[in-house]
Amino acid sequence: MKRVAPARSCRCLAIAWLAASGAAPATPALPAWSLIPRPAQMRLASSGAFAVADGAEVAVRGIDPAQMQPIAQHLLQLLADTRGLHLHMAPAGTTRAAITFNVDPRADMADAAAYRIVVGAHGIQITSRTPRGAFYGSVTLWQLLTSPGWTRGTPAEVAVGVIDDHPRFAWRALLLDSGRHYQSVADIKKLIDWMSLSKLNVLLWHVTDDQGWRLEIPRYPELTKVGACRRAAGLDKELTGSPGTPYCGFYTEAEVRGIVRYASERYVDVVPEIDLPGHSQAAIAAYPWLGVTDQRPSVWIDWGVSPWLLNPDEKTLRFVDNVLDEVMQLFPSRYVSIGGDEADKQQWNASPKVRAQMRRLGLANMDQLQSWFTQQVAAHLIEHGRTPVGWDDELVAGATLPTPQVVMSWHGDDHERVALEAIRQGHDVVMTPQESLYFDHYQSALPDEWAGPAPATTLRQVYDTAVIPDGTTAGEARHILGVQAGLWTEQMPTFAHDQHAVFPRLAALAELGWSPAGARDWNGFLQRLPAELARWRALGIAYADSAFAPAFHATAAANGMFQVELSNQAGFGTIRYTTDGSSPSRHSAQYSQPLTLRGKTILQAATFAADGSELALPRAQVLDEATLLGRDSSALATCSGQPASRLEGGRAAQGAGPVYSVDIGNACWLWPQASLTGLRHVALIVERIAWRFGDEAKDAVVRRRASAAGAFEIHADSCAGPLLASLPLRYAAQATGQIPLAANLVVPAGGGIHDLCIFATGDPRDGQWALERMTFSK
């Protein structure tokens, strides 16, 4: 009789168990298993469940229990914090426990991160080859024990079945930008915790930029003494308390080691990013000899692309090598990112010394000089056993990168042309297209959406990201290491904003990186998401509900009535509404067709999942005589036709400030097909926002103004059409916060329907005017 090897027997036992229990392969449906990311294989039995009650025991077998204790304890803490179940570690030698971890290096698993969960009538067993696999199995078990509709403190019933799971990609990452806005150590640890619960395994930590050097390097103390502080401008002065208090923050060596250790316990690899030769203004502010102008800039207060580049000479390269030596002492990761993106060459081109060096090296242009500089830095990392990582910008410019360098491809346009070029040059590639995986972009066009750059990146766009570019062969596809989302924080000054931007889009990212391509399904993902939202609520994660929030579209109906259509971005969930002033609940009227309502009504609506849980908080629409006579900026088009950014205004004493839809550098809005009949007056609410937009200055649109302070003007039919109203800014120019303006209208004879153009005169670089709302009256 042929002997079955132990590695093979584990799978055979699971199959035998399924046969004995009468199980048949099936696709798990709510409420049995609701898992994100979706496992590679799931076989749900036709019936049966196992209950885990308060006081149940967890046993550890296989390798040294000391390696598994932290994983088991992490599961116990998760269950106590969320489900309210308090489990206990079983004594050594226990033969039967409710939950058993078995780490067997010979187990038949796809890779080191794989695991198998067998739920039987008498217990749950998690098998893996390594502790890493056991950790991922524990996360899935936590999800199984917090199935849809769970009640805190009650026993958890898990449907009988088998899960065989492993990741699709090795790199499942979130980039955290701490250069633009600093996050506390405690908040970074929270983010790492939450990443690990979505089976993400890389935190790409962006710790240097033009706006701040955040990493302590004892050999170069000025990097943090000078480079970690900038003048408080815009919202920064509200974070510091006054314009005279600089915005500062950096991470000590001890703090970095603590973060790296904390992440490793959750199987998250912290990859540092020291961006160069661009995004280096803070470093040059600390040590001016690193630049090419012999001048000391300030740490930059603007956003965008700074022209301050490192001097590509031997002295700078010694500095970079010394910094990287200390970085490698702090970060044990195999990977170190050296950036390489958005290097504006104007200072290099203007420098006789840099031009002479370029000629001496036999290079044709400055892009090739950057490539040479990158080669030197990468060689130092490779010599020390590390793998360099960098952005795809040099490939876009036609230059080359060191072949061992991993390329992060953020230029996702033109069918991922740049990613394909990187693959065909022999690079491993991380897919991070800005079009769908930059989480700093706002998520919807709702009036209450938070600030962020344009265009919107919706939950569906994240989920639909093409990780393998069209035209990639099977051999080329093996060079795709995985996926990465970018949390760039220019417009995210607080951790609350970070959470809003990351969640729930992180769930879609998780499924991109972990689940097999054939298992991914948008509708199935939506069905599984409510259970995940409930888990996040239990953990205190303040996620965005933008994808499910009700949007109102009101039009005039007969006899002074209104017709209102309700919808949401994802087209998922049940919208329920009230008109009596009460907040909608799962028992409120269900929206099924456009509503016809009388004026002087407050319509409130919220979205609910099939289990009755709230997917989106209530929103309200006031229906009165002013409803159709006003629009906020989110309901107006830009004059350029480009999607508007959303910029945050000054903060109120309590809570966040207003958010405006603005075409940066072009303070101009359009209201198509406005009815002017019978209108006599107009009112605007506006605010002046500090100009902090760096390289956007070159595209600013300056409009002639009749007075020094300027005005808001409203024109009919086009921006050069008849002037309907001019609202002077002479009292507003020195004011702060929101400013009301009002004027009489000069309406064309007969009123009628007209396109309207609304703009601020003057130069937006002197202060970007934002429009919150425009309201007409009779």
N, C-alpha and C positions, 0 to 999 in steps of 0.2 A: 504494500500500500504506500502510495506516495505521501510523504510528510508535507503538511501545510506549514509554511514558515510562519512564525509569530506575527510578522508584519502583515501577513495576508489574513490571518485568522480574525483580526479585529473587524474587518469589513464583512467577513463571512458570518460572524456572530450577529452583526446588525441585520443582515439579510435574513438569517434564520429567525431572529426575533420578530421581524416583520411578518414572516410567513406564519409563525405560531400565533401571532395576535390577529391574524386575518386582515392585515393591512394591505392596502393597494396603493400604488403610487398615485398621488393626487396633488393638485395645486392648492396649497393652503388658502383658505378664504377667511374673511373676518367672521367671528372674532377669534378663531383658533390661533393662528400665528400672524403677527403683524410686525414685520421686521424691516428695518432700514439700516444699512444697505441690504438688499435682498440676497440671501445666500445662494451659493452656486447650485446646490441640489437640496431639495426638500421632499421627503416622502411622509405624508400624513396618513396615519392609520384611519380606518373607516370608523372607528369608535374608540372610546376610552380616554382617560385623563389621569394625571397624577397630581395630587394636591400637596402643596408646600405650605405648612402652617407655621405660626409663630413658635419658636423654640426648636425647629428642625435642625438636624446636624449636617455639617459639611465635612467630608473626608478627603484626604489628599494621599495619593499613592504614586508609586513610581520613583522618580528622581528624588534627590535630597529635598525633604519637606521644607527646609529653610528657603529654598528658591520659590516654592509655591505658596507659602504662608501669606506673603504680601498680596498675591493675586486673589486668594480666597478671602482675605480680610477686606480687600477692596470691594468685592462682590457683596459681602455682608454689610459694609457701610452704605453702599448704594441702595440696597434693599431697605435698610433701616431709614435712610433719608427720604426715600420716595414712597415705597409701598408700606412702610411702617411695620415691616416684619423683622423680627430680631432672631436671626439664626446663630448657631454656635458651631465652633470647630469641634469635630468629633475627637475623642481620645485616640491616641496611636493604637493601631491594631483593630480598630472597629471594622467589622465585616460588612455591616449594612448601614448606610446613611441615606438620607433623602437625596443628597447631591454628592457625587464623587468625582473628583478630578483624578485622571490617570494620565501621567506624562510618560510615554513609552517611546524612546528614541527609535525603536524598530517599527512603530506603527505605520501602516500603509496610508500615507498622507501626500498630498500634492506638493507641499513645500513646508518650510519651517513655520509659516504663519497659519497653516491649515489646522482645522479641528473637526471633530465629529461629536454631535450631541445625540444621544439615544435617550428618549423619554419612554419609559416602560411603566407597567402597572405598579411596580414596586420601587421606583426611584429614577433618578436622572444621572446619566454618566457623561462626562466630557472627556474625550480622549484627544491627545495631541502628541506630536513628537517633541515639542519644545514648550517652555513656559510662555513664549510669545503666542503660540497657538492657543494655549490654555487661557491666556488673557482675552483674546478675541472671542473664544468660546464663552467666557464668563460674561462678556458684554451682551452676546446674543441671549444667553440664559436670563440675564437681567431683563431684557426686552420680553422674553417669553413669560416672565413672572410679572410683567406690567402690561398685560394684554388689554385690548380696548375695553373700557368700562370698569376697570379695576377700582376697588374701594380700599382706601388706606386701612390697614390693620386686619383685613380679612384674609383668610387663606387664599393662596394663588393656585388656580388649576391650570395645568399645562396639558394640552392635547398630546396624545401618544403619537410618536413618529420619530423619524431620523433626519438629521441635518448633516450633510457633508459640505464643508465650506472652505474656501481659500480665496485670496485676493486675485483680481485680474491683473493689477499693476503693482509694481514694487514701490512706486513713488506716489503717495496720496497726500497732497500738501496744501497748507495754507500759508501764504506769505503775510507776515505782520510787520507793518511799517511803524517802527518806533522813532524814526528820524524826524518825521514831520510833527507828530504828537506823541508824547511819552505816555506809556501805560505803566501802572504800578506793578511791582513784582507779584503781588497777590492777584491782580487781575490777569496777568499773563499765565499764572498757574491755573486760574479758573478756565481760561481759554484752552490750555493744554488738556485739562480734564475733559472738557466738552468735546474737543477734537477726538480724543481717544475713544469716547463713547460712540463716535461715528466711524471708528476704525481708520481714521487718518493717522499717518505715521511720520510726517515730516512737518516741522515748523521752520519755514525759511524766515529767519529773523533779520530784518533790514534795520541795521543799527547805526548806519552813517548816511548822511545826506547833506545837501547844501544848508538845510535849516537846523541841523544839529548833529553833533558827534556824540553818541550815547554810550560808548563802550570805554571803560577805564583801561588805559594803556600806561602803566607806571613809567615806562621809559620815556614817554612823551606826555608829561602831565598837562601841558597847555591844551591838548586835544579836548579835555573835559573842563579845564579851568576856563577856557575861552570858548571852545567850540560847542559846548553843551548848552550855551545860553544865547538867546536872541532877544532883540528888542520886542516888547509886547506890542503887537499891532492887530487890528481887527478883533476877532474873538479872543485872541491870546490875552489881551488886557483884562478881559472879564474873567479869565481863568486865574490870572495872577492877582487880580484885585485892583490894579491901577496901571496906567500906561508907563509909569516910571519903574515898575517892578518887572525885570526881565523874565522871559519864559525859559525855564531851565529844567534839566533832568538828565541823569545818566545812571548807568548800572555799574556797580563796583564789581571787582573780580569775584568777591564772595557771593554776591547776588547772582551773578552769571552761573557760577558753579552750582548754586542751589537750584536755579531754574533748569539747568541741564540735567542734574540728578533727578529732580522731580519728574521731568519729561521721560527720562529713561525708564523710570519705574512704571510708566504708562505706555512704554514702547513707542515713544515719539522721539525722533531724531531731530535735534536742534541744529540747523545748518545756518551758520552766520553769513551775512552778506556785508562785505566792506566794498562799497561801490566806488569804482575808479575807472578811468581817470576823470570822468565827469561826476556830477553830483558831489563835488569835493570842496565847495566853497567854505564850509565850516572848518575843514582841516587847514585850508590855506589861511583862514582868519586866525587860526592858532599859530601857524608857522608860515609866514609869507614867502619864505624861500621855496616852499613847495609849488608856488605858482610861477608864471612866466612874466609878470608885469613889474616885479619888484615893489608892489604895493600890497597893503594889507586891507582886504575887504572886510566888511562886517559879516557876521553870520546872517545868511539871507533870511528875509522876512516874507518874501514872495513865494508863490507856488509856480511850478512850471520848470523850464530848463534854464539853468544858470550858465553863463559863458565861462565861469572860472574852472579851468582844467588844471590838473597836476602837470607840472613840468616833466616831460618824458626824458629825463636825464638820469645819469648814474646815481646822483645824490638822492633823488626822489625814489629810485628803485631800491636803494639801501633802506630808506625809511619804510617803504612798503614791505620789504622782506622782514624787517624788524617787527613791524606791526603784526604781520601774519604769523611770525614765530610765536608771539604772545597769544594771538587768536587760537593757534593750534594747541597751545597749552590749556586754554579754557574750554575748547570745544573738541571733544574726541571724535566727532563725526568724520566719516570718510570724506565728506563733501565740504568744500568751502566755496562760497560764491564771491566772485570778484566783479560782479556787475557788468560794466562795459556799455551801458545804455546811454542814450541821449547825450552824447559828447559833442557839444557845440564847439566847432573848431575855430571860431573867429579870433580868439586870442593866440592860438597856435599860428594861424595864418599871418597875424600881424607881428609876430616875433621873429626878428632876423636870426636869433640863435636857434629857434626851433626849425626854421626853414633850412638853415645850414646843416643841422643835424639830419634832417630828412634827406637832403642831397648826399650827405656823407654816407648814409646807410644805403644809398642807391634806391630810394623809394620814390614812387611816382606822385603820391599825394598824402594828405594828412590821415585819410582812412587807413592807408597802409602803415603809417607811423603808429596809429593806435593799435593796429594788429601786432606790430613789432613789440610795443610796450606790453600788450597782453601776453605775448609769447614768453617774455622774460618773467612776468609774475607767475604765470601758469607753471613754468619750468621749476620755479622754487617750490611750489606746492607739490608737484609730482615727485621732486627729489625727496620730499619728506613723506611720501606715501599717501598723499591726499589727491583727490580728484577735483579739479577746478570746475566751477559752474559759472555760467554767464548768460547774458541776454543775447538775443539774435540780431542786434542792431548792426554789427559789423558785416554780417552776411547780407543784410538789406543793402548796405552800402557797397557790396561787391568785394569786400576784403575777406580774409580767412581767419579762422580761429585754430588754436592748437587742437589736433585731432582727439586727444583724450578728453577735451573739455565737453561737459554736458551743456547743451544749449536749451535755455528756457525760451520757447517761441511764443512771443506775445503779439506778433503781427499776424493776426489770423485772417486777414483779408486775402482776396484772390485765391480762394480755395486752399489755404495753408501752403502757399508757394514757398515761403521761407522755411517752414518746418521740413518740407520735402527736400529742399536744397541742403539743409543741415544733415538730414539722414543720408542723403546721397554723397555727402562729403565724409561720411563715416562717424558722425557724432551720435551719441545717445541724446534723446530729446525729451523734454518735459513740456507738455502742452498746456499753455496758460493764455489762450487768446483773450485779448482785451474786450473783444466784442461780446463775450458771454461769461467770462470767468473773472472779471474785475469787479469785486464786490463793493468797491467804493461808489460805483454807479448806483443811482437811485433805482427803485424797483417798480414804480408805477407813476401814473399821471394824476393820482388823487390829490386833492387840494391839501391834505394833511401829510403827504409824503415828506420824508426827511430830506435834508440837503444831500447833494451829490452831483458829480459831473454827468453830462449827457453822453450818449443817450441812455434810456432806461435799460436795465438788465433784469429781465423778469425771471421768475422761478422756472418757467417753461424753457426759456432760452438756456439757462444753466443746464437743465436736464437734457436738452437736445444737442449739447456740444458734441461735435464730431471729434472724438479722441484720436481715431485713426484717419488721417487725411485720405480723401478720395484719390485713387491712383496709386496707393501704396501697395507694394507686393508683400507677400507673407514674410519674406526675408527682411524687407525694410521695416515692417511693422514691429519686429523684435527690437528695434532701436527706440521704440516709444517706451520710456521708463514709466510714464504715468501722467497725472494731471495735477494742476496747482491753481488755486484761486488767489487773487491778489487783494489784500486789504490795505490799500493806500490811504493814508490818514490826513491828507491836506485839509479836508472838510469834516474830519471826524475828531473833534477835540476831546470827547469823553468816551469812557468805556460803554456807557449806555448806547451811544451811537454805534460803536463797534458791534455790539450785540445785534442791534437792529439791522445792520448791514449784512452780518454773517448768517443769521438764522431767519427763515428756514432754508436759505440757499445752500447752506452747508450739507443738508440732507441730500440734495440733488448731486452735489459734488461727491459725496460719499458713495453714492450708487454708481457714479461715473467711474470712480477709481477702483471699486471693489467688485461689483457684480458683473457676471458674464454679459457680453454684449447682447446675446439672445434672450437674456432674462429681463432686460430692462424694458419697462412698459410704463408710459406716462400715466395712464388711467389707473393701473395697479399701484403705482407710486402714490397717487392722490388718495387712494383707498387706505393705504397703510400709514399715511402721514398723520391723521388725527391722533393715533396712539402715541406717535413720537412727540407731537405737540404737548400731549398730556404729561409725558415724561419730563419735557423741558420745563413745563410749568412747575412741576414738583421740585425741580432743581433750581428754580428761580431764574431761568433764562428768559430775558425780555426779547422775544423774537418779534419780527415784523409780521403783521397780518395783511400786508398789502395785496397779496395774490387773491385773497378771499373777501376783502372789504367791499361792501356794497357801493356802487357808483350810481349816482342819480342823473337822469336826463329828463328835465322838465320842459314841456312846451305848452303853449296856450291851447285851451279847448273852448268849446262854446259856452256862452253864458257866464263868463268869468271863471270858468273851471280850469284845472290843470290836468294834463296827462303826464304821468311820470313812469318812465321805464327804469327798472333796476337790473343790475348785472354785476358780475365780478370778473376780474382778470382771468382767473383759472377756469371759469365756467364750472365750478365744483361746489357742492354743498347746497343746502336749502336756505334761501333768503326768507326771513320772516320779518314782519313789520307791524308797527302800531301807529295810530294817529291820535291817541288820547293822552299823550304826554308820558305814558309809561315806557320803561325800557323793554325792548323786545326780548322774549324768552323763547325756549323751544316749543312752547305751547301757543305762541302768537300766530296770527294769520300767516299763511304761506303765500309768498308771491309766485304767481303763475302766469300773469299777463299784465300788460300796462294798466296802471291804476288811474282812475278819474276822480280827482279830489277837488273840493272847493278851496278857496283862498282862506288865509288866516289859519292854516293848518301846519303843524310841525310833524313831518313824516320821519319816523325813525326806523332804521333797518339794521339787521345783523345777520350773519351767516352761521349756520349750524351744520355739523357733521351728522351722519346717519345715527350715531350713538347718542345724539343730543348735545354733545359738547360744542362749545362756542369756537368757531373757526376765526371769526373776526368780531371785534368789538363794535357796538352800535355806532352808526353815523347818522346824522340828522340833516334834513333839508327843510328849510322854512319856505312855505308857499304863501306869498302875499303879493301885493301890488308891485313890490320892488324886485321880486324873484327874477323876472326876465329882463330887468333893466340894469342888472349889474353882473360883472364877471370878475373873478380874481385872475391873477396872472397865469395860473396853470390852465385856464380855459381860453387863453389868448394864444395866437400864433406868433412866431418871431418874424420880423421883417426880412431876415436873410433866408428863411425857409429851413434853417438848421434847427435841430432840437435844442431846447433851452436847458441850461444848467439850473440847478436848484441851489440857491445861496441862502445861508442863514443870516438873518438880521440880528440887531442887538437883542440881548436876552432881557426878558422881563425880570422883575425882582424874584418871582417864583417860576420855575419851569423853563422850558426851551423858548427860544425866540421865534419870531415868524420866519417862514421860509418862502422865498420868492423864485419864480421862474424868470430867468434872465439869460439873454444872449450876451455873454461877456464881451464887453467892448462895443456893444451896439445896443444902446438903451432905446429899443424900438419894438412896439407890439402891434399886432393886427387883430381887429374884430371884424371878421367877414360878415356881410349881410346883416348889418344892424338896422333896426327899424327906428327912425328918428321922428316919426309923426307925433306931434304933440309934445315933444320934449323941449324943456326950457333951461335946464341946469345940469351941471355935471360935477361930480366930486371924485377926487382921487385920494388914495392913501399911499404915500411913497416913503422911501427911506434911502439914505445915501450910505453906501457900503464902501469901506476902505478898499482902494485898489491894491490887490496883492497877486496879480495874475501874470507877472514875469514876462515871458516871451509872447503872451497874447497882446502885449502893448502895440506891436507892429501892425496889427490888424484892426486897431480901434477906429471906430467911425466917429468923426468930429462933425458936429452940426452947428451951423452959424447961429449965434445968439444975439438978440437985440439989446441985451443989457448984460452987465458984468455977471450977475447971478444966474442968468439964464431962465428957462421956463420949460414946463411941459406943454406941448402943443398937440392938438387933435385936429386932423385933417380928414376931409371926406374924399372917397374914391381912390386916393393914392397919397403917398407921403408928400407929394408936391401939389395936392389938390386944395380946394377951398379950405381956409382956416375956419374951424368951427369954434375953437376956444383956445385961449392961451392962459396958462396958470402960472404966474410968476413965482420964482423960487427965492426972491430977495430976502424973505424972512426964514427960509428953510435952509439956506446954504450953511449956516453955522449951527443949526440945531442937530440934536442927536435923537435916535429912535424914530418911530413912525411919525409922519407929518401929514395932516389933512390939508388938502387943497380944494378950492371950489371956485367955480366961474359960471357965468351965463353962457348959453349956447347961441351961436348964430347959425340957425338951421336953414339949409337951402329951401327955397319956396316949395311948399307942398310936403315937406318932410320926406317920406318915402324910405326905401331901402338903400343903404349905402355901405360900402366897405369903409372901415375906419382905420386910420394910422395914428398911433399915439407914440410920441417920442420926447426925450429930454434933449434940449439943446446943450451945446458945450462939448467939452472933452471928457469922456468917461474915465480917462486916466487920472483926472483930478478928483475922482470919486465916482464910483459906479452907481448910477441911480437905479433903484428897483421899484417896481410897481406891485403893490399888494392887491388893490381892488379899484375898479372903476365903476361908478354908479350914476345913472341918469335919473332925473326926476322931471315931473311935469309942472 
